[in-house]
Amino acid sequence: MSSDADSAAPGRGSPAASISDSSRSGGSRGGGAYICILDYGMGNLRSVEKALEHVGATARIASDAATVEAADGLVLPGVGAFPKAMANIRELGLDESLAERRAAGVPILGICLGLQLLFDSTTELGGAEGLGLLPGTVDGLEAPGLKVPHIGWSPVRWEKGSTLVDGIESETPFYFVHSFAPAPETGDLLGSAAYGARFACAAERDNVYGVQFHPEKSSAAGLRLLSNFAGICAAVPA
């Protein structure tokens, strides 16, 4: 299992309180960006849509080619198992759409399972090929003696600078729900966290970004990251 459903999110009394209760830090940065949240039947789509709208972006949940092509940026969310997700993506032709948009320089952000799907392959449920937009494989967490899936808040250490995490201090906690994590190439590693062993939780190569945690459930820091992504999308020439 790559991620649990939305019901695993913490309640109002935790740091991941509802978006309306969170800081609006950086909320205007995403103004003007039109972002398509890819719907392939698996993912917490509405919560991501609400978070993007909160930071000033125009967000739409869709899977049709026309909407994908018109968008300034694409978000690939995900909850569930990698092999099933890739089967759905291929059935809808979204693998081809993502490859085309990546080649056109359109920013792409994978969230949770969506991050994992960006990579070449996984060992989950016997293995499956991924989108291949980032080189590397996805494997189970190395967390001996700890409960898996990893559910809860963990500090994230930034391994390099990036516009995606501008204004977010290293070791800021983000909210995780996952059993697997990718192994990106060294130059693509953006962030890491520890649960048993240290694992990669954010990656970036050119216009492809991904985070293992849920920014839409991570209070002000998560909103800032989504605002930064919307700003990246808005800055790309038409």
C-alpha positions as YAML, in Angstrom:
chain: A
units: angstrom
residues:
- id: 1
  name: MET
  ca: [0.00, 0.00, 0.00]
- id: 2
  name: SER
  ca: [1.45, 3.36, -1.00]
- id: 3
  name: SER
  ca: [-0.96, 5.54, 0.96]
- id: 4
  name: ASP
  ca: [-4.06, 5.41, 3.07]
- id: 5
  name: ALA
  ca: [-7.25, 7.27, 2.24]
- id: 6
  name: ASP
  ca: [-8.20, 10.80, 3.31]
- id: 7
  name: SER
  ca: [-9.77, 9.45, 6.49]
- id: 8
  name: ALA
  ca: [-6.27, 9.02, 7.91]
- id: 9
  name: ALA
  ca: [-5.80, 12.79, 8.05]
- id: 10
  name: PRO
  ca: [-5.53, 14.34, 11.50]
- id: 11
  name: GLY
  ca: [-8.38, 16.29, 13.01]
- id: 12
  name: ARG
  ca: [-8.98, 19.96, 13.62]
- id: 13
  name: GLY
  ca: [-6.99, 20.05, 16.80]
- id: 14
  name: SER
  ca: [-3.73, 18.97, 15.12]
- id: 15
  name: PRO
  ca: [-1.24, 20.99, 13.03]
- id: 16
  name: ALA
  ca: [-3.10, 19.79, 9.91]
- id: 17
  name: ALA
  ca: [-6.27, 21.67, 10.77]
- id: 18
  name: SER
  ca: [-8.57, 22.64, 7.92]
- id: 19
  name: ILE
  ca: [-7.25, 24.91, 5.20]
- id: 20
  name: SER
  ca: [-9.51, 27.75, 6.32]
- id: 21
  name: ASP
  ca: [-7.75, 27.67, 9.71]
- id: 22
  name: SER
  ca: [-4.25, 27.67, 8.25]
- id: 23
  name: SER
  ca: [-1.98, 30.61, 7.59]
- id: 24
  name: ARG
  ca: [-2.46, 32.31, 4.25]
- id: 25
  name: SER
  ca: [1.29, 32.76, 3.90]
- id: 26
  name: GLY
  ca: [2.22, 33.27, 0.25]
- id: 27
  name: GLY
  ca: [-1.43, 33.09, -0.77]
- id: 28
  name: SER
  ca: [-1.14, 35.52, -3.68]
- id: 29
  name: ARG
  ca: [1.85, 33.86, -5.32]
- id: 30
  name: GLY
  ca: [-0.26, 31.45, -7.35]
- id: 31
  name: GLY
  ca: [-2.50, 34.09, -8.88]
- id: 32
  name: GLY
  ca: [-3.07, 33.53, -12.60]
- id: 33
  name: ALA
  ca: [-2.02, 29.87, -12.72]
- id: 34
  name: TYR
  ca: [-4.46, 27.38, -14.22]
- id: 35
  name: ILE
  ca: [-3.67, 23.95, -12.80]
- id: 36
  name: CYS
  ca: [-5.18, 20.62, -13.78]
- id: 37
  name: ILE
  ca: [-5.45, 17.95, -11.07]
- id: 38
  name: LEU
  ca: [-5.32, 14.64, -12.90]
- id: 39
  name: ASP
  ca: [-8.24, 12.33, -12.17]
- id: 40
  name: TYR
  ca: [-7.48, 8.66, -12.75]
- id: 41
  name: GLY
  ca: [-9.86, 7.32, -10.13]
- id: 42
  name: MET
  ca: [-7.42, 7.23, -7.19]
- id: 43
  name: GLY
  ca: [-6.60, 10.20, -5.01]
- id: 44
  name: ASN
  ca: [-7.70, 12.92, -2.64]
- id: 45
  name: LEU
  ca: [-8.64, 15.24, -5.48]
- id: 46
  name: ARG
  ca: [-11.01, 17.66, -3.78]
- id: 47
  name: SER
  ca: [-8.67, 18.48, -0.89]
- id: 48
  name: VAL
  ca: [-5.85, 19.28, -3.34]
- id: 49
  name: GLU
  ca: [-8.23, 21.41, -5.42]
- id: 50
  name: LYS
  ca: [-9.35, 23.38, -2.34]
- id: 51
  name: ALA
  ca: [-5.75, 23.95, -1.25]
- id: 52
  name: LEU
  ca: [-4.71, 25.26, -4.68]
- id: 53
  name: GLU
  ca: [-7.72, 27.56, -4.82]
- id: 54
  name: HIS
  ca: [-6.84, 28.80, -1.34]
- id: 55
  name: VAL
  ca: [-3.41, 29.99, -2.53]
- id: 56
  name: GLY
  ca: [-4.85, 31.83, -5.52]
- id: 57
  name: ALA
  ca: [-4.62, 29.31, -8.35]
- id: 58
  name: THR
  ca: [-7.46, 28.23, -10.61]
- id: 59
  name: ALA
  ca: [-7.73, 24.46, -10.23]
- id: 60
  name: ARG
  ca: [-9.75, 21.92, -12.18]
- id: 61
  name: ILE
  ca: [-10.07, 18.17, -11.72]
- id: 62
  name: ALA
  ca: [-10.00, 16.47, -15.12]
- id: 63
  name: SER
  ca: [-8.47, 13.75, -17.27]
- id: 64
  name: ASP
  ca: [-9.42, 14.81, -20.80]
- id: 65
  name: ALA
  ca: [-6.66, 15.75, -23.21]
- id: 66
  name: ALA
  ca: [-7.98, 19.25, -23.93]
- id: 67
  name: THR
  ca: [-7.92, 20.31, -20.27]
- id: 68
  name: VAL
  ca: [-4.51, 18.76, -19.70]
- id: 69
  name: GLU
  ca: [-3.08, 20.54, -22.73]
- id: 70
  name: ALA
  ca: [-4.55, 23.92, -21.72]
- id: 71
  name: ALA
  ca: [-3.22, 23.85, -18.16]
- id: 72
  name: ASP
  ca: [-0.24, 25.88, -16.94]
- id: 73
  name: GLY
  ca: [0.67, 23.05, -14.59]
- id: 74
  name: LEU
  ca: [-0.35, 19.51, -13.68]
- id: 75
  name: VAL
  ca: [-0.77, 17.86, -10.29]
- id: 76
  name: LEU
  ca: [-0.68, 14.07, -10.04]
- id: 77
  name: PRO
  ca: [-2.11, 13.06, -6.65]
- id: 78
  name: GLY
  ca: [-2.60, 9.49, -5.51]
- id: 79
  name: VAL
  ca: [-3.90, 7.16, -2.83]
- id: 80
  name: GLY
  ca: [-3.61, 3.38, -3.12]
- id: 81
  name: ALA
  ca: [-1.42, 0.85, -4.91]
- id: 82
  name: PHE
  ca: [1.12, 1.75, -7.61]
- id: 83
  name: PRO
  ca: [0.25, -1.07, -10.09]
- id: 84
  name: LYS
  ca: [-3.48, -0.27, -10.08]
- id: 85
  name: ALA
  ca: [-2.78, 3.44, -10.43]
- id: 86
  name: MET
  ca: [-0.56, 2.89, -13.47]
- id: 87
  name: ALA
  ca: [-3.17, 0.63, -15.07]
- id: 88
  name: ASN
  ca: [-5.75, 3.40, -14.72]
- id: 89
  name: ILE
  ca: [-3.36, 6.06, -15.99]
- id: 90
  name: ARG
  ca: [-2.51, 4.05, -19.09]
- id: 91
  name: GLU
  ca: [-6.16, 3.23, -19.78]
- id: 92
  name: LEU
  ca: [-6.92, 6.97, -19.84]
- id: 93
  name: GLY
  ca: [-3.84, 7.81, -21.92]
- id: 94
  name: LEU
  ca: [-2.52, 10.07, -19.19]
- id: 95
  name: ASP
  ca: [0.93, 8.53, -19.42]
- id: 96
  name: GLU
  ca: [1.26, 9.92, -22.94]
- id: 97
  name: SER
  ca: [-0.22, 13.27, -21.91]
- id: 98
  name: LEU
  ca: [2.22, 13.61, -19.03]
- id: 99
  name: ALA
  ca: [5.18, 12.77, -21.26]
- id: 100
  name: GLU
  ca: [4.07, 15.36, -23.81]
- id: 101
  name: ARG
  ca: [3.52, 18.07, -21.20]
- id: 102
  name: ARG
  ca: [6.86, 17.31, -19.57]
- id: 103
  name: ALA
  ca: [8.58, 17.70, -22.94]
- id: 104
  name: ALA
  ca: [6.75, 21.02, -23.44]
- id: 105
  name: GLY
  ca: [8.16, 22.36, -20.17]
- id: 106
  name: VAL
  ca: [4.88, 22.37, -18.24]
- id: 107
  name: PRO
  ca: [5.49, 22.01, -14.47]
- id: 108
  name: ILE
  ca: [4.31, 18.67, -13.00]
- id: 109
  name: LEU
  ca: [3.89, 17.96, -9.27]
- id: 110
  name: GLY
  ca: [3.38, 14.44, -7.93]
- id: 111
  name: ILE
  ca: [1.90, 14.09, -4.44]
- id: 112
  name: CYS
  ca: [2.29, 10.95, -2.27]
- id: 113
  name: LEU
  ca: [1.59, 8.01, -4.61]
- id: 114
  name: GLY
  ca: [1.83, 10.58, -7.41]
- id: 115
  name: LEU
  ca: [5.50, 11.12, -6.53]
- id: 116
  name: GLN
  ca: [6.15, 7.38, -6.72]
- id: 117
  name: LEU
  ca: [4.42, 7.08, -10.09]
- id: 118
  name: LEU
  ca: [6.89, 9.57, -11.59]
- id: 119
  name: PHE
  ca: [9.69, 7.00, -11.24]
- id: 120
  name: ASP
  ca: [10.70, 4.06, -13.42]
- id: 121
  name: SER
  ca: [9.25, 1.18, -11.41]
- id: 122
  name: THR
  ca: [8.11, -0.21, -8.07]
- id: 123
  name: THR
  ca: [8.43, -3.48, -6.18]
- id: 124
  name: GLU
  ca: [4.93, -3.11, -4.74]
- id: 125
  name: LEU
  ca: [2.56, -6.08, -5.29]
- id: 126
  name: GLY
  ca: [5.05, -7.91, -7.46]
- id: 127
  name: GLY
  ca: [6.26, -4.85, -9.33]
- id: 128
  name: ALA
  ca: [5.12, -2.49, -12.08]
- id: 129
  name: GLU
  ca: [6.56, 0.07, -14.45]
- id: 130
  name: GLY
  ca: [5.97, 3.74, -13.72]
- id: 131
  name: LEU
  ca: [5.88, 6.89, -15.82]
- id: 132
  name: GLY
  ca: [9.67, 7.14, -16.10]
- id: 133
  name: LEU
  ca: [9.73, 10.93, -15.74]
- id: 134
  name: LEU
  ca: [12.31, 10.57, -12.96]
- id: 135
  name: PRO
  ca: [14.96, 7.83, -12.97]
- id: 136
  name: GLY
  ca: [14.89, 5.46, -10.01]
- id: 137
  name: THR
  ca: [12.84, 2.79, -8.29]
- id: 138
  name: VAL
  ca: [10.27, 2.68, -5.48]
- id: 139
  name: ASP
  ca: [10.60, 0.19, -2.62]
- id: 140
  name: GLY
  ca: [9.15, -0.47, 0.82]
- id: 141
  name: LEU
  ca: [10.21, 1.63, 3.78]
- id: 142
  name: GLU
  ca: [13.11, 0.32, 5.87]
- id: 143
  name: ALA
  ca: [11.55, 0.76, 9.30]
- id: 144
  name: PRO
  ca: [12.40, -2.26, 11.48]
- id: 145
  name: GLY
  ca: [10.42, -2.28, 14.71]
- id: 146
  name: LEU
  ca: [8.14, 0.54, 13.54]
- id: 147
  name: LYS
  ca: [4.57, 0.34, 12.33]
- id: 148
  name: VAL
  ca: [4.11, 0.56, 8.58]
- id: 149
  name: PRO
  ca: [2.49, 2.51, 7.00]
- id: 150
  name: HIS
  ca: [4.24, 5.57, 8.34]
- id: 151
  name: ILE
  ca: [1.40, 7.86, 9.40]
- id: 152
  name: GLY
  ca: [1.96, 11.25, 10.98]
- id: 153
  name: TRP
  ca: [4.19, 14.31, 11.06]
- id: 154
  name: SER
  ca: [7.92, 14.12, 10.31]
- id: 155
  name: PRO
  ca: [10.47, 16.91, 9.81]
- id: 156
  name: VAL
  ca: [11.69, 17.27, 6.23]
- id: 157
  name: ARG
  ca: [15.30, 18.19, 5.54]
- id: 158
  name: TRP
  ca: [15.91, 20.02, 2.27]
- id: 159
  name: GLU
  ca: [18.89, 18.54, 0.43]
- id: 160
  name: LYS
  ca: [19.20, 21.37, -2.10]
- id: 161
  name: GLY
  ca: [17.66, 24.72, -2.92]
- id: 162
  name: SER
  ca: [14.49, 24.92, -4.98]
- id: 163
  name: THR
  ca: [11.81, 27.44, -5.85]
- id: 164
  name: LEU
  ca: [9.30, 24.77, -4.79]
- id: 165
  name: VAL
  ca: [10.36, 25.07, -1.15]
- id: 166
  name: ASP
  ca: [11.21, 28.76, -1.08]
- id: 167
  name: GLY
  ca: [10.32, 30.26, 2.30]
- id: 168
  name: ILE
  ca: [10.00, 26.87, 4.06]
- id: 169
  name: GLU
  ca: [12.72, 26.15, 6.60]
- id: 170
  name: SER
  ca: [14.58, 22.85, 6.56]
- id: 171
  name: GLU
  ca: [13.30, 20.39, 9.19]
- id: 172
  name: THR
  ca: [9.75, 21.73, 8.92]
- id: 173
  name: PRO
  ca: [7.25, 18.93, 9.71]
- id: 174
  name: PHE
  ca: [4.92, 17.64, 6.98]
- id: 175
  name: TYR
  ca: [2.16, 15.04, 7.14]
- id: 176
  name: PHE
  ca: [2.87, 11.54, 5.76]
- id: 177
  name: VAL
  ca: [0.80, 8.44, 5.03]
- id: 178
  name: HIS
  ca: [2.84, 5.83, 3.10]
- id: 179
  name: SER
  ca: [4.50, 2.43, 3.07]
- id: 180
  name: PHE
  ca: [6.85, 2.95, 0.09]
- id: 181
  name: ALA
  ca: [9.36, 5.59, -0.95]
- id: 182
  name: PRO
  ca: [11.43, 6.28, -4.08]
- id: 183
  name: ALA
  ca: [15.20, 6.22, -4.51]
- id: 184
  name: PRO
  ca: [15.96, 9.18, -6.81]
- id: 185
  name: GLU
  ca: [19.34, 9.92, -8.31]
- id: 186
  name: THR
  ca: [21.52, 12.09, -6.08]
- id: 187
  name: GLY
  ca: [21.08, 15.24, -8.14]
- id: 188
  name: ASP
  ca: [17.29, 14.87, -8.11]
- id: 189
  name: LEU
  ca: [16.94, 14.52, -4.33]
- id: 190
  name: LEU
  ca: [15.19, 17.59, -2.93]
- id: 191
  name: GLY
  ca: [14.14, 16.46, 0.53]
- id: 192
  name: SER
  ca: [14.47, 13.60, 2.99]
- id: 193
  name: ALA
  ca: [12.88, 12.49, 6.26]
- id: 194
  name: ALA
  ca: [13.51, 9.74, 8.80]
- id: 195
  name: TYR
  ca: [11.29, 6.84, 9.84]
- id: 196
  name: GLY
  ca: [13.65, 4.11, 10.90]
- id: 197
  name: ALA
  ca: [16.08, 4.76, 8.06]
- id: 198
  name: ARG
  ca: [16.22, 8.11, 6.27]
- id: 199
  name: PHE
  ca: [14.19, 8.09, 3.04]
- id: 200
  name: ALA
  ca: [13.71, 10.38, 0.06]
- id: 201
  name: CYS
  ca: [10.51, 12.39, 0.34]
- id: 202
  name: ALA
  ca: [10.92, 15.09, -2.31]
- id: 203
  name: ALA
  ca: [12.49, 15.11, -5.75]
- id: 204
  name: GLU
  ca: [12.99, 17.57, -8.59]
- id: 205
  name: ARG
  ca: [14.38, 17.40, -12.10]
- id: 206
  name: ASP
  ca: [13.80, 20.28, -14.51]
- id: 207
  name: ASN
  ca: [10.02, 20.84, -14.60]
- id: 208
  name: VAL
  ca: [9.12, 17.63, -12.73]
- id: 209
  name: TYR
  ca: [8.58, 17.83, -8.96]
- id: 210
  name: GLY
  ca: [7.29, 15.36, -6.40]
- id: 211
  name: VAL
  ca: [6.66, 15.11, -2.67]
- id: 212
  name: GLN
  ca: [5.87, 12.00, -0.62]
- id: 213
  name: PHE
  ca: [4.05, 13.96, 2.06]
- id: 214
  name: HIS
  ca: [0.63, 15.60, 1.70]
- id: 215
  name: PRO
  ca: [1.05, 19.39, 1.37]
- id: 216
  name: GLU
  ca: [-2.74, 19.83, 1.32]
- id: 217
  name: LYS
  ca: [-2.81, 18.35, 4.86]
- id: 218
  name: SER
  ca: [0.33, 20.06, 6.16]
- id: 219
  name: SER
  ca: [-1.00, 23.41, 7.37]
- id: 220
  name: ALA
  ca: [0.83, 26.64, 6.50]
- id: 221
  name: ALA
  ca: [4.02, 24.98, 5.21]
- id: 222
  name: GLY
  ca: [2.05, 22.77, 2.84]
- id: 223
  name: LEU
  ca: [0.08, 25.72, 1.55]
- id: 224
  name: ARG
  ca: [3.32, 27.61, 0.98]
- id: 225
  name: LEU
  ca: [4.69, 24.74, -1.09]
- id: 226
  name: LEU
  ca: [1.52, 24.62, -3.22]
- id: 227
  name: SER
  ca: [1.64, 28.40, -3.56]
- id: 228
  name: ASN
  ca: [5.25, 28.13, -4.75]
- id: 229
  name: PHE
  ca: [4.26, 25.49, -7.29]
- id: 230
  name: ALA
  ca: [1.42, 27.67, -8.56]
- id: 231
  name: GLY
  ca: [3.89, 30.52, -8.90]
- id: 232
  name: ILE
  ca: [6.22, 28.29, -10.93]
- id: 233
  name: CYS
  ca: [3.31, 27.41, -13.21]
- id: 234
  name: ALA
  ca: [2.26, 31.04, -13.62]
- id: 235
  name: ALA
  ca: [5.80, 32.06, -14.58]
- id: 236
  name: VAL
  ca: [6.09, 29.62, -17.49]
- id: 237
  name: PRO
  ca: [5.70, 31.47, -20.82]
- id: 238
  name: ALA
  ca: [2.53, 30.56, -22.71]
...
